[in-house]
Amino acid sequence: MSSDPRHADISEAPTAPAVRFEGVGMRYGRGPEVLSDLSFELPSGSFHFLTGPSGAGKTSLLKLIYLAERPSRGLISMFGRDSAMLPREGLPDLRRRIGVVFQDFRLLDHLTVFDNVALPLRVAGQSRSSYADDVADLLQWVGLGDRMDALPPTLSGGEQQRASIARAVISKPELLIADEPTGNVDPEMANRLLRLFVELNRLGTTVLIASHDIALVRSLGAPVRELADGKLVDDGMRAA
């Protein structure tokens, strides 16, 4: 985990894109579209930032990617498969290929920090003995080594955020999407977490981070996709 985020390898892999949007629009209920005419790709193994003002539609876009919402029009392909054609029973398997860092953390209050982070591995059928050391090492890395047995309600906001990030990356997902992952941590920890995302990307994970943190975005120099009023305002290849 000693890699320098400024020297991340963000080259594109010659495989099917992890995510492809073609003419996608989205609305909630009968309201106006909150996302309009989105067409872009996230190449497999790439690293991107998503920026834009509050209300631009960043969280809605992430919801479409992790299949929490359906588009009102257009085509979304995940790992080369049309998401609209997936049977409902196939969604859990697809979602297990995606790690998500939510703004509201979504930790389970009745589970310890250790068990929250280990949950994706348990769901995948792994035994505790096979993952205990990995979970402990990751919690040390994010500064929660002394909080493994704590319950989420006893954690600070920053600690809950770090636990949420650890849970999202522990299974080394094929795609990681993170919604403001450094919003509640100090600059030193933000840089440490960024190095974690970079290392995961080096291992082949496609990474998309939504962030208002301009310093964080500039520190990496990865491509930036900018949303404004529900539309992409550049081609996604501008370096910060």
Buried (B, 14 or more C-beta within 10 A) or exposed (E): EEBEBEEBEBEBEEEBBBBBBBEBBBBEEEEEBBBBBBEBBBBBBBBBBBBBEEEBBBBBBBBBBBBEBEBBEBBBBBBEEEBEEBEEEEEEEBBBEBBBBBBEBEBEEEBBBBBBBBBBBEEEEBEEEEBEEBBBEBBEBBBBEEBBEBBBEEBEEBBBBBBBBBBBBBBEBBBBBBBBBBBBBEEEBBBBBBBBBBBBBBEEBBBBBBBBBEEBBBBBBBBBBBBBEBBBEEEBEEEB
